[in-house]
Amino acid sequence: MPIAVNYALVLMGFTSLITQVLFIREFMAGFLGNELIIGIILGCWIIFEAYASRIFAKKASNAKSPQNIYAICQLLIACLLPLAIFTLRAIKPILGIMPQETAGILALFTGIMLTLFPLSFLDGIQFPFSCRLYANLYPDNANSNSRAYILEACGFIIAAPLAYLAFIHLNSFQTVFILSFLNCLSGISILSKDKDGRLSKILLFLLIVTGTFSLTAQFGLEKRLQKISVAAQWKKNNVILYQNSLYSNLTVTKSGEQFTVYVNSNPISSWPIPDLITAEEMAHIPLLSHIFPKDVLVIGGAGTGILNEILKYPVNKVSYLELDPALTKILKGLIDKRIEIINIDATSFLKQQKNKFDVIIMQMPFPTSIQINRFYTKEFFKNIKQSLVPSGIFAFNITGSSSYLTVPLKKLNVSINHALIEAFPKPSSTITLLGEQFIYLAGRLPKNLGAQMLFERLKDQNITTSFLGKRELEQRWNPERLEWLNNELSEYSFIRANSTSYSQGMFYGLQYWCQKFSPQWNKIFKAFEMIKFSCLFGMIIIFGLIGIIIVRRNNFKNFPLLNCILTTGFTGMSLQLVFTYAYQAISGYIFSRMIFLSASFMAGLAIGSWLISKKVIEEKNLINELIKREIGLIALCIITMLSLNITGLLFFIFSFLCGIIVGEEFALVNINKEVRVGGIFYAADLTGAAISAFVTTVILLPVLGIVKTCILLLTLKIVSIILLNSIRRE
């Protein structure tokens, strides 16, 4: 029985992490994912889990047969996991949304409620009942809740490398059937030691049947379900390839003789007829702007046919950067052998590269995520400039319009333009060319740069084009259109430059995304933009004063403790997001390290809880011990602010230390013998983390930046210390 209960608690954390990672991947593949979507998914999962833990905490304390409730949860999770994957893939066609069409917020929440809600709710129910099972085994152990918390954290740690391997080697159905089998095995191990009663015997039988089915499903059934679900997801499309890489979902469809490659449902490549308009403009305009380009670097965008257009010039070398080797493997037959393919993150490449380029062309997706937004920051643009020869030219494009610009699109382009100007100061110059795709040029641009000069160079070099000609170039350089664009953008000249510290590009990108696909959320994003640092700071102070009044009137004596855990959950999650963001900005996007960054936090969480569980702390000293940890979190916020430009590996240490503090605080509050099962504080911890998953990603980091976010976090903890101190005085 002890082994079975320990296994159950470890499995709970193990299943939770892999399920979250798996469903983020599936939502990203089907819903054109960004940080908003990721924040909503994580936030919803945690809040559903917290709510379930809270409402079932008392029931777990009074339950006569907690093993039966736990076994029911295991059985339902095992059955729902494959069903949820299938439902998620089929939801868009059911809602009338085309596979290639971006789904709005309403469709997203529909998918979440149908798939994530049942699983996360069941996960939340498990914790208090597993705590009860553990407490029954060790009735004399006052820290049984903390020990349960430690074991769950260990499950997260074990799951991290396995989640990484699953991303590479397994499809979603293979993964969930393995999870289903493991959960059935857990339920069987619990009931096999205590199968008294008719219900226990029925549950044991059902778990054995379900576990056997999950195990045998690996031998053929998962392939059939994979095929049927993909066909449902890509309704009316002939899918010839569907695979998950380490970085994204890749789908290839065929219509007649035309093939199209989709990355997370976003079309990026077509052949044998490519997007010639974009390819010709992005290749010829920057190359013709340079007097004699020999070394060219292309960042992304091979699917548009731009590489073939570049090879029309007498260049010595063309280097193509594409992070995902699985994507370049699909496109390899389309890419000329003269092209050097480099599978590395652009940020890392530019920092390591010693060679200089004459022309650098970038074609990255729209900046609706932190990961993509960093390619449009002044820091990245400065890395670009350092990688150019003195006469070098940098070009990139972004969504625009020839006739009407929405407010978010104006602000986005102003923010990016300011970042570009800061990175390319005089004597360099910049220019923005109007069109359905804005084309930005920066560097030592010719003084007489214009349509006539480019057209003459095009003819002199005897380069043939299918679309780009004198008329198209003149439209790009039309003086009236350029003046109109400058006037449209000038009213938002106060917008600060997009940077790693203030990811405004992502915020305006998300605002534009919501305006286009979820207009009902546009007012909410406008409200977010109005939020000021001083207002949030004042709200925290007012909250603290209200808390002091509540404590002094003795209306809710556990309020400071609950506030401590709630704000610690919020601060812990927020700092994790800050660490992830800062690490990406410094070291580039390396997915495997992102997973292990979370694992380092969970390792600290487990160690912190274990350290406290080994100590004997009198309840009268509880407040003093909590205050010490609160000061530790404040110190960590300050250190983070001072370490933003230091090596990214340092954030693994920060994440580990943060985990230790959070784990110790959770263990400390559970010394309070009035809360035996731990559901209340567990719910408070998860609620804080859930709020942070959304608020920090969508509001704090893009609107306030890293530094001000850290200041708000340490202010929260200062208020928490004041409230805890009010208990000590009472």
Number of C-alpha atoms within 10 A of each C-alpha: 15 12 9 17 22 18 20 30 26 22 24 24 25 24 21 21 19 23 21 18 17 20 21 18 22 21 22 20 22 27 25 19 21 20 20 21 21 20 21 22 22 21 22 23 25 27 24 25 27 29 22 22 30 22 16 19 28 18 15 27 20 10 13 10 16 20 22 23 20 25 26 20 22 28 26 18 24 25 21 18 22 21 14 22 22 21 17 22 24 22 20 26 15 13 11 9 14 15 22 16 14 20 19 20 19 13 18 19 16 15 21 20 14 14 21 26 19 20 24 24 20 21 25 31 27 28 32 30 28 24 27 27 28 23 21 13 14 13 12 9 13 17 27 26 29 29 24 30 25 27 25 26 29 24 25 28 26 18 23 24 14 13 22 19 13 20 21 14 13 15 18 21 23 23 21 27 23 17 25 29 25 21 28 30 24 26 28 25 19 25 22 15 11 15 17 11 10 9 11 22 16 11 21 25 13 17 28 17 12 21 27 15 15 25 16 14 19 15 10 9 15 21 15 12 17 18 14 14 19 19 16 20 22 21 16 11 15 14 18 10 13 17 14 22 17 18 20 20 21 21 23 21 18 16 10 7 8 12 18 19 23 20 20 23 23 21 15 18 21 20 17 12 13 18 16 17 15 19 22 22 23 26 23 22 20 24 26 19 22 21 13 15 21 16 20 22 21 24 19 19 22 21 22 23 25 25 23 17 19 19 16 15 18 12 14 11 16 21 18 24 22 20 19 16 17 19 21 20 11 14 16 13 9 16 19 12 9 12 14 14 19 17 16 18 17 23 20 16 16 19 16 10 10 10 11 19 25 22 27 24 24 20 19 16 17 17 25 22 23 24 17 17 25 26 23 26 28 24 22 23 23 16 17 24 24 19 24 21 16 14 17 28 28 26 23 21 23 22 15 19 15 16 11 12 14 14 15 22 22 21 26 28 24 25 27 25 24 20 22 28 19 16 22 21 12 11 8 17 17 19 16 20 21 23 17 15 17 18 21 20 22 23 27 20 21 13 7 10 13 16 19 15 15 23 20 13 15 20 11 9 12 11 12 12 15 8 14 19 17 16 13 14 19 15 17 21 18 16 11 10 17 17 12 15 20 14 11 17 20 14 12 16 15 11 16 16 25 27 25 27 20 21 27 28 34 30 30 26 22 24 27 23 22 21 19 15 16 17 15 14 17 19 13 12 20 13 9 17 16 10 14 12 16 10 11 13 16 11 12 18 16 13 12 21 14 11 20 21 13 16 19 14 9 13 10 11 14 14 18 25 24 19 24 29 26 23 25 30 26 26 28 24 25 26 26 23 20 26 24 24 23 23 25 21 26 21 15 20 23 16 13 16 16 18 18 17 24 21 24 24 29 29 25 27 30 28 22 25 29 22 14 20 23 10 10 10 13 9 14 9 10 17 19 15 16 23 20 13 20 25 16 17 24 20 12 20 24 16 13 22 16 11 13 21 12 13 12 19 13 14 23 22 15 22 27 22 22 28 27 24 27 29 28 24 28 27 28 23 23 24 23 17 12 8 16 22 30 32 29 21 25 27 27 26 27 27 25 26 26 26 23 26 26 22 19 24 24 23 18 26 27 24 26 21 19 25 20 18 24 25 16 20 24 21 17 24 24 20 23 26 23 17 24 25 16 17 18 13 7 9
